[in-house]
């Protein structure tokens, strides 16, 4: 990324402030390994297997899901990432221009909380990967104490990487990508030789509704990255190609998601009880020989560390936009502690990892999609973001609007979120319209959320978009009219 004093060295010190143009020297191709690294997780194998076990899809239907899911979700990641090159700031800081300084606290808080869940799932999966390796190599079986020790080690390592900043994350992603690619080819080769392909292709087809629902399940992981997409594009120059941003985002994710999901679907032939398994990893030790399983799990463990590091890296920015007056690397520690606590509960109490995971994904997508609809619609009319106005959380900010809120954005977000939940079903929550209609039965609650919030925002009256220069004049006028300040 940018080779400046802010990013060079061990610790990145830049927070949510706008990156100056002279420091924005990154290249769009650096996004490719970023989104490769964001998907190096054995959870994709587990989700691919669940397409067969839980959704009853055949191989060809799983192939459709594996192609469509990254195109849809990371296509949106790339599109929202364009805002990063326009504004040179993290996604939730840019969001202040849309929702208002106070209004942004509403979607920001929900996204922050939802990210706790995603980080918890990844931390638990990483801990289970360590436990599986210990069992394969040394015959050590997990217990409550060992579970917590491995979880703690994973969370501490995640915090260390994410606290260093974007340069450390990018470099780790690069090398992990090469290693994971090599061993994924070995796993694929082993499956080609060892799998009973007549059983794989003899599996009966599932319903169209299950295919579309499966796309939503796999896409949910990508959807969770959409609000943070500008975090990884803010060092790009304003002249960076928007097409390249989208292309590298989809390509980086797709090159991992496609084979991983398909390998999981093939493995499901040997693991019909996966849906009720207590953890999402141990089945790999049963299917693969030790010489493949151990190094593959070790590399996947590194990948999950990087995924959680990227998530916590962005979560630190979200915490800062919510008003935590601490450096980014200290804001990251909040998420680390929370994921440790929630992870402990999941490992010690939950009886079915996959049941909890799928339920979480269905609600996660809706929680993020309400923001996506409003922010994406706003991008159609806004090509610049005022760095000074984003940083100013007082009444003098050009993004103060009405009492710190943009009524159109907040209303559209709230209505979109409510609409999406009404069409969503999960083990934890079922909306009143989750059955008896195409949207609910096809698992399209998250799509409904984006459409409702986006369209509503477009039709509601909104404040005029001011250029940074005009915004400065507006701020001075407000300062004269309202000399007192009120912080958020």
C-alpha positions as CSV (number, residue, x, y, z in Angstrom):
1,X,0.0,0.0,0.0
2,X,1.1,3.6,0.5
3,X,4.8,3.8,1.4
4,X,4.6,6.7,3.9
5,X,5.3,7.4,7.5
6,X,1.8,6.5,8.3
7,X,2.0,2.9,6.9
8,X,5.7,2.2,6.7
9,X,7.1,0.2,9.6
10,X,5.5,-2.0,12.2
11,X,2.5,0.0,13.3
12,X,0.0,1.9,11.2
13,X,-1.1,5.0,13.1
14,X,-3.7,6.5,10.8
15,X,-7.2,6.3,12.0
16,X,-10.5,7.4,10.4
17,X,-9.1,10.7,9.0
18,X,-9.0,11.2,5.3
19,X,-5.8,10.0,3.6
20,X,-4.0,13.0,1.8
21,X,-3.8,12.7,-1.9
22,X,0.0,12.5,-1.9
23,X,-0.1,9.4,0.2
24,X,-2.6,7.6,-2.0
25,X,-0.2,5.5,-4.1
26,X,-1.7,2.0,-3.8
27,X,-2.6,0.0,-6.9
28,X,-5.8,-1.8,-7.7
29,X,-4.1,-5.2,-8.2
30,X,-3.3,-5.2,-4.5
31,X,-7.0,-5.8,-3.9
32,X,-6.7,-9.3,-5.5
33,X,-4.7,-10.9,-2.7
34,X,-6.7,-8.9,-0.1
35,X,-9.9,-10.6,-1.1
36,X,-8.1,-14.0,-1.6
37,X,-6.9,-13.7,2.0
38,X,-10.4,-12.8,3.2
39,X,-11.7,-16.2,2.0
40,X,-9.0,-18.6,3.1
41,X,-11.2,-20.4,5.6
42,X,-12.3,-24.0,6.0
43,X,-15.7,-22.6,6.7
44,X,-16.2,-22.5,2.9
45,X,-15.6,-26.3,2.9
46,X,-18.2,-26.6,5.6
47,X,-20.7,-24.4,3.8
48,X,-20.1,-26.2,0.5
49,X,-20.9,-29.5,2.3
50,X,-24.0,-28.0,3.9
51,X,-25.3,-27.3,0.3
52,X,-25.5,-31.0,-0.1
53,X,-26.3,-32.1,3.5
54,X,-28.8,-29.3,4.6
55,X,-30.0,-27.9,1.2
56,X,-30.0,-31.3,-0.7
57,X,-28.4,-29.9,-3.8
58,X,-26.5,-32.0,-6.3
59,X,-23.0,-31.2,-7.7
60,X,-24.2,-29.1,-10.6
61,X,-26.5,-27.0,-8.5
62,X,-23.6,-26.5,-6.0
63,X,-21.5,-25.3,-9.0
64,X,-24.1,-22.7,-9.8
65,X,-24.1,-21.5,-6.2
66,X,-20.3,-21.4,-6.1
67,X,-20.2,-19.2,-9.2
68,X,-23.1,-16.9,-8.4
69,X,-22.3,-16.2,-4.7
70,X,-18.9,-14.4,-5.1
71,X,-20.0,-12.6,-8.2
72,X,-23.0,-11.1,-6.4
73,X,-21.5,-10.4,-3.0
74,X,-18.0,-9.3,-4.0
75,X,-19.4,-7.4,-7.0
76,X,-21.1,-5.3,-4.3
77,X,-17.9,-5.2,-2.3
78,X,-16.1,-3.7,-5.4
79,X,-18.9,-1.2,-6.1
80,X,-18.9,0.1,-2.6
81,X,-15.1,0.1,-2.6
82,X,-15.2,2.8,-5.2
83,X,-16.3,5.2,-2.5
84,X,-12.9,4.6,-0.8
85,X,-11.0,6.0,-3.7
86,X,-13.5,8.9,-3.9
87,X,-13.2,9.8,-0.2
88,X,-9.9,8.4,1.0
89,X,-11.5,7.2,4.3
90,X,-12.9,4.1,5.9
91,X,-16.4,3.0,5.0
92,X,-18.0,4.0,8.3
93,X,-16.4,7.4,8.3
94,X,-17.7,8.0,4.8
95,X,-21.1,6.9,6.1
96,X,-21.2,10.1,8.1
97,X,-21.8,12.0,4.9
98,X,-24.9,9.9,4.2
99,X,-26.5,9.4,7.6
100,X,-25.3,12.5,9.4
101,X,-22.9,12.6,12.4
102,X,-25.4,11.3,14.8
103,X,-27.5,9.3,12.4
104,X,-24.5,7.2,11.5
105,X,-24.4,5.9,15.0
106,X,-27.5,3.8,14.3
107,X,-26.2,1.6,11.4
108,X,-22.7,1.8,12.7
109,X,-23.7,0.3,16.1
110,X,-25.6,-2.6,14.4
111,X,-22.7,-3.3,12.0
112,X,-20.2,-3.3,14.9
113,X,-22.3,-5.7,16.9
114,X,-22.9,-8.0,13.8
115,X,-19.1,-8.0,13.3
116,X,-18.7,-9.4,16.8
117,X,-20.6,-12.4,15.7
118,X,-18.5,-12.9,12.5
119,X,-15.3,-12.6,14.4
120,X,-16.5,-15.0,17.0
121,X,-17.4,-17.6,14.4
122,X,-13.9,-17.3,12.8
123,X,-12.2,-17.4,16.2
124,X,-14.0,-20.6,17.1
125,X,-13.3,-22.2,13.8
126,X,-9.6,-21.3,14.2
127,X,-9.6,-22.9,17.7
128,X,-11.2,-26.0,16.3
129,X,-8.6,-26.2,13.6
130,X,-5.8,-26.2,16.3
131,X,-7.7,-28.9,18.3
132,X,-8.1,-31.0,15.2
133,X,-4.3,-30.8,14.5
134,X,-3.5,-31.7,18.1
135,X,-5.8,-34.7,17.8
136,X,-4.3,-35.9,14.5
137,X,-0.7,-35.6,15.5
138,X,-0.7,-36.4,19.2
139,X,-4.1,-38.0,19.9
140,X,-5.0,-35.1,22.3
141,X,-8.8,-34.8,22.7
142,X,-10.3,-31.4,23.5
143,X,-11.7,-30.5,26.9
144,X,-13.1,-27.2,28.3
145,X,-9.7,-26.0,29.5
146,X,-7.9,-26.8,26.2
147,X,-10.8,-25.3,24.2
148,X,-10.3,-22.0,26.0
149,X,-6.5,-22.0,25.7
150,X,-6.7,-22.5,21.9
151,X,-9.4,-19.9,21.6
152,X,-7.3,-17.4,23.6
153,X,-4.2,-18.1,21.5
154,X,-6.1,-17.5,18.3
155,X,-7.7,-14.2,19.5
156,X,-4.3,-12.9,20.8
157,X,-2.6,-13.7,17.5
158,X,-5.5,-12.0,15.6
159,X,-5.2,-8.9,17.7
160,X,-1.4,-8.7,17.1
161,X,-1.8,-8.8,13.3
162,X,-4.7,-6.4,13.1
163,X,-3.1,-4.0,15.5
164,X,-0.1,-3.6,13.2
165,X,-2.2,-2.2,10.4
166,X,-2.9,-2.5,6.7
167,X,0.7,-3.1,5.6
168,X,1.1,-6.1,7.8
169,X,-2.3,-7.6,6.8
170,X,-1.5,-7.1,3.1
171,X,1.9,-8.8,3.3
172,X,0.6,-11.7,5.3
173,X,-2.2,-12.2,2.8
174,X,0.3,-12.3,-0.1
175,X,2.3,-15.3,1.3
176,X,-0.7,-17.1,2.7
177,X,-2.3,-17.0,-0.7
178,X,0.6,-18.8,-2.4
179,X,0.7,-21.5,0.3
180,X,-3.0,-22.0,0.4
181,X,-3.2,-22.3,-3.3
182,X,-0.5,-25.0,-3.5
183,X,-2.1,-27.2,-0.8
184,X,-5.6,-26.6,-2.2
185,X,-4.4,-28.1,-5.4
186,X,-3.1,-31.1,-3.5
187,X,-6.4,-31.6,-1.7
188,X,-8.3,-31.3,-5.0
189,X,-6.0,-33.9,-6.6
190,X,-6.6,-36.3,-3.7
191,X,-10.3,-35.8,-3.9
192,X,-10.3,-36.5,-7.7
193,X,-8.5,-39.8,-7.1
194,X,-10.2,-40.9,-3.9
195,X,-13.8,-39.8,-4.3
196,X,-16.7,-42.1,-5.3
197,X,-17.8,-39.9,-8.2
198,X,-20.8,-42.1,-9.0
199,X,-22.2,-41.2,-5.6
200,X,-21.4,-37.5,-6.1
201,X,-23.1,-37.3,-9.5
202,X,-25.9,-39.7,-8.5
203,X,-27.2,-37.3,-5.9
204,X,-30.7,-36.1,-6.7
205,X,-31.3,-32.4,-7.4
206,X,-32.8,-30.0,-4.9
207,X,-35.4,-27.3,-5.5
208,X,-34.8,-24.0,-7.2
209,X,-35.6,-22.3,-3.9
210,X,-32.8,-24.2,-2.2
211,X,-30.4,-23.1,-4.9
212,X,-31.2,-19.5,-4.4
213,X,-31.2,-19.8,-0.7
214,X,-27.8,-21.5,-1.0
215,X,-26.5,-18.5,-3.0
216,X,-27.6,-16.2,-0.2
217,X,-25.9,-18.4,2.5
218,X,-22.5,-18.4,0.7
219,X,-22.9,-14.8,-0.3
220,X,-23.5,-13.7,3.3
221,X,-19.8,-13.9,4.0
222,X,-19.0,-11.4,1.2
223,X,-21.9,-9.2,2.2
224,X,-20.4,-8.8,5.6
225,X,-17.3,-7.2,4.0
226,X,-19.3,-4.6,2.0
227,X,-19.4,-1.7,4.6
228,X,-15.6,-2.2,5.1
229,X,-14.7,-2.3,1.4
230,X,-13.6,1.4,1.4
231,X,-11.2,0.6,4.3
232,X,-9.0,-1.3,1.8
233,X,-9.4,1.1,-1.1
234,X,-8.8,4.4,0.6
235,X,-5.1,4.5,-0.3
236,X,-6.0,4.2,-4.0
237,X,-5.6,7.4,-6.0
238,X,-8.7,9.2,-7.2
239,X,-7.9,8.2,-10.8
240,X,-7.9,4.4,-10.0
241,X,-10.0,2.4,-12.3
242,X,-13.5,1.6,-10.9
243,X,-13.7,-1.4,-13.2
244,X,-10.5,-2.7,-11.9
245,X,-11.6,-2.3,-8.3
246,X,-14.7,-4.4,-9.0
247,X,-12.8,-6.9,-11.1
248,X,-10.0,-7.6,-8.6
249,X,-12.6,-7.9,-5.8
250,X,-14.7,-10.5,-7.6
251,X,-11.6,-12.3,-9.0
252,X,-9.8,-12.5,-5.7
253,X,-12.8,-13.9,-3.9
254,X,-14.0,-16.1,-6.7
255,X,-10.7,-17.9,-7.2
256,X,-11.0,-19.2,-3.6
257,X,-14.8,-19.5,-3.1
258,X,-15.5,-21.6,-6.2
259,X,-13.1,-24.5,-5.6
260,X,-13.6,-24.5,-1.8
261,X,-17.3,-24.7,-2.0
262,X,-17.2,-27.5,-4.7
263,X,-14.6,-29.4,-2.6
264,X,-16.9,-29.1,0.4
265,X,-19.8,-30.4,-1.7
266,X,-17.8,-33.4,-2.8
267,X,-16.6,-34.1,0.8
268,X,-20.2,-34.1,1.9
269,X,-20.6,-37.5,0.4
270,X,-18.4,-38.9,3.2
271,X,-19.9,-36.7,5.9
272,X,-23.7,-37.0,5.9
273,X,-23.9,-36.0,9.6
274,X,-22.1,-32.7,9.1
275,X,-25.2,-30.6,9.8
276,X,-25.3,-31.9,13.4
277,X,-21.5,-31.9,14.0
278,X,-20.3,-30.1,17.1
279,X,-17.5,-28.3,15.1
280,X,-16.9,-27.4,11.5
281,X,-13.3,-28.7,11.1
282,X,-12.7,-32.2,12.5
283,X,-14.3,-33.9,9.5
284,X,-11.2,-32.9,7.5
285,X,-9.0,-35.1,9.7
286,X,-11.3,-38.0,8.9
287,X,-11.5,-37.5,5.1
288,X,-7.9,-36.4,4.3
289,X,-4.7,-38.4,5.0
290,X,-2.4,-36.9,7.7
291,X,0.2,-35.6,5.3
292,X,-2.4,-33.4,3.6
293,X,-4.7,-32.7,6.5
294,X,-2.2,-31.2,8.9
295,X,-0.4,-28.7,6.6
296,X,-3.7,-27.8,5.0
297,X,-5.2,-27.1,8.4
298,X,-2.2,-25.1,9.5
299,X,-2.4,-22.9,6.4
300,X,-6.1,-22.6,6.7
301,X,-5.5,-21.5,10.3
302,X,-3.2,-18.7,9.1
303,X,-6.0,-17.8,6.6
304,X,-8.5,-17.5,9.4
305,X,-6.1,-15.4,11.4
306,X,-5.9,-13.0,8.5
307,X,-9.7,-13.0,8.0
308,X,-10.3,-12.1,11.6
309,X,-7.4,-9.6,11.5
310,X,-9.0,-7.8,8.5
311,X,-12.3,-7.8,10.3
312,X,-10.9,-6.4,13.5
313,X,-8.8,-3.9,11.6
314,X,-12.1,-2.5,10.1
315,X,-13.9,-2.9,13.4
316,X,-11.4,-0.6,15.0
317,X,-12.5,2.1,12.5
318,X,-16.1,1.5,13.3
319,X,-15.5,1.8,17.0
320,X,-13.8,5.2,16.4
321,X,-16.7,6.5,14.3
322,X,-19.0,5.5,17.2
323,X,-17.1,7.9,19.5
324,X,-14.4,5.8,21.1
325,X,-11.6,8.3,21.6
326,X,-8.8,5.8,21.4
327,X,-6.2,4.9,18.8
328,X,-7.3,2.3,16.2
329,X,-5.1,-0.5,17.6
330,X,-6.7,0.0,21.0
331,X,-10.2,0.1,19.5
332,X,-9.4,-3.3,18.0
333,X,-8.8,-4.7,21.5
334,X,-12.5,-4.2,22.3
335,X,-13.5,-6.6,19.5
336,X,-10.8,-9.1,20.6
337,X,-12.2,-9.3,24.1
338,X,-15.8,-9.6,22.9
339,X,-14.9,-12.4,20.4
340,X,-13.1,-14.2,23.2
341,X,-16.1,-14.1,25.5
342,X,-18.7,-15.0,22.8
343,X,-16.4,-17.7,21.4
344,X,-16.2,-19.3,24.8
345,X,-19.9,-19.5,25.1
346,X,-20.2,-21.0,21.6
347,X,-17.6,-23.7,22.2
348,X,-18.8,-24.7,25.6
349,X,-22.6,-24.4,25.3
350,X,-23.7,-24.7,21.6
351,X,-24.6,-28.3,20.6
352,X,-24.6,-27.7,16.8
353,X,-22.1,-25.4,15.2
354,X,-23.6,-25.5,11.7
355,X,-27.1,-24.8,13.0
356,X,-25.9,-21.7,14.9
357,X,-23.7,-20.6,12.0
358,X,-26.4,-20.8,9.3
359,X,-28.9,-19.0,11.6
360,X,-26.3,-16.3,12.2
361,X,-25.6,-15.9,8.4
362,X,-29.2,-15.3,7.6
363,X,-29.5,-12.4,10.1
364,X,-26.0,-11.1,9.3
365,X,-26.8,-10.5,5.7
366,X,-29.9,-8.4,6.5
367,X,-28.1,-6.4,9.2
368,X,-25.4,-5.3,6.7
369,X,-27.7,-5.0,3.7
370,X,-29.8,-2.1,5.1
371,X,-26.7,0.1,5.2
372,X,-25.6,-1.2,1.7
373,X,-28.9,-0.1,0.1
374,X,-28.7,3.5,1.5
375,X,-25.0,4.0,1.0
376,X,-25.0,2.5,-2.5
377,X,-28.0,4.7,-3.6
378,X,-26.2,7.8,-2.2
379,X,-23.1,6.9,-4.3
380,X,-25.2,7.5,-7.4
381,X,-25.2,11.2,-6.6
382,X,-22.1,11.8,-4.5
383,X,-18.6,11.7,-6.0
384,X,-16.7,13.6,-3.3
385,X,-16.5,13.4,0.5
386,X,-15.4,16.3,2.6
387,X,-12.7,15.2,5.0
388,X,-13.0,18.1,7.3
389,X,-16.8,17.7,7.6
390,X,-16.4,14.0,8.3
391,X,-14.0,14.7,11.1
392,X,-16.1,17.5,12.6
393,X,-18.7,15.9,14.9
394,X,-20.1,19.2,16.1
395,X,-23.0,21.4,14.8
396,X,-20.6,23.2,12.5
397,X,-20.1,20.0,10.3
398,X,-21.6,20.1,6.8
399,X,-22.8,16.6,7.6
400,X,-24.8,17.7,10.7
401,X,-28.0,18.0,8.7
402,X,-31.0,18.1,11.1
403,X,-29.9,17.6,14.7
404,X,-27.1,15.4,13.5
405,X,-29.3,13.2,11.4
406,X,-30.1,12.9,7.7
407,X,-33.9,12.0,7.9
408,X,-34.0,10.4,4.5
409,X,-31.1,8.1,5.1
410,X,-32.1,7.0,8.7
411,X,-35.7,6.4,7.6
412,X,-34.7,4.4,4.6
413,X,-32.3,2.3,6.6
414,X,-34.9,1.6,9.3
415,X,-37.6,0.6,6.9
416,X,-35.3,-1.5,4.8
417,X,-34.0,-3.3,7.9
418,X,-37.6,-4.0,9.1
419,X,-38.7,-5.2,5.7
420,X,-35.8,-7.6,5.4
421,X,-36.4,-9.1,8.8
422,X,-40.0,-9.7,8.1
423,X,-39.0,-12.0,5.1
424,X,-36.2,-13.8,7.0
425,X,-36.3,-17.2,8.6
426,X,-33.7,-18.8,10.8
427,X,-33.4,-21.0,13.9
428,X,-33.3,-17.9,16.0
429,X,-35.9,-15.7,14.4
430,X,-38.7,-16.1,11.8
431,X,-40.4,-13.0,10.3
432,X,-44.2,-12.9,9.7
433,X,-43.7,-13.0,5.9
434,X,-41.0,-15.7,5.8
435,X,-43.4,-18.2,4.2
436,X,-46.1,-18.1,1.5
437,X,-44.2,-15.9,-0.9
438,X,-41.2,-16.0,-3.2
439,X,-39.0,-13.6,-1.2
440,X,-39.3,-15.5,2.0
441,X,-39.2,-19.1,0.6
442,X,-36.2,-18.3,-1.6
443,X,-34.2,-16.7,1.2
444,X,-34.2,-13.2,-0.4
445,X,-34.8,-11.2,2.7
446,X,-31.3,-9.6,2.4
447,X,-32.0,-8.7,-1.2
448,X,-35.4,-7.1,-0.2
449,X,-33.5,-5.1,2.4
450,X,-31.1,-3.6,-0.2
451,X,-33.9,-2.9,-2.6
452,X,-36.3,-1.3,-0.1
453,X,-33.7,0.8,1.7
454,X,-32.1,2.0,-1.6
455,X,-35.3,2.9,-3.4
456,X,-36.8,4.6,-0.4
457,X,-33.7,6.7,0.0
458,X,-33.8,7.7,-3.7
459,X,-37.4,9.0,-3.5
460,X,-37.2,10.8,-0.2
461,X,-36.1,14.4,-0.1
462,X,-32.4,14.7,0.8
463,X,-29.9,17.5,1.6
464,X,-28.1,18.9,-1.4
465,X,-24.6,17.4,-2.0
466,X,-22.0,20.1,-1.3
467,X,-18.5,20.1,-2.6
468,X,-15.7,20.3,0.0
469,X,-15.2,24.0,-0.8
470,X,-18.9,24.8,-0.5
471,X,-19.1,22.7,2.7
472,X,-16.3,24.9,4.2
473,X,-18.4,27.9,3.6
474,X,-21.5,26.3,5.1
475,X,-19.5,25.3,8.2
476,X,-18.3,28.8,8.7
477,X,-21.8,30.1,8.4
478,X,-23.1,27.6,10.9
479,X,-20.3,28.5,13.3
480,X,-21.4,32.1,13.2
481,X,-25.0,31.2,13.8
482,X,-24.3,28.5,16.4
483,X,-21.1,29.5,18.3
484,X,-21.5,26.7,20.9
485,X,-20.4,23.2,20.1
486,X,-22.0,19.9,20.9
487,X,-20.0,16.7,20.5
488,X,-21.4,13.4,19.6
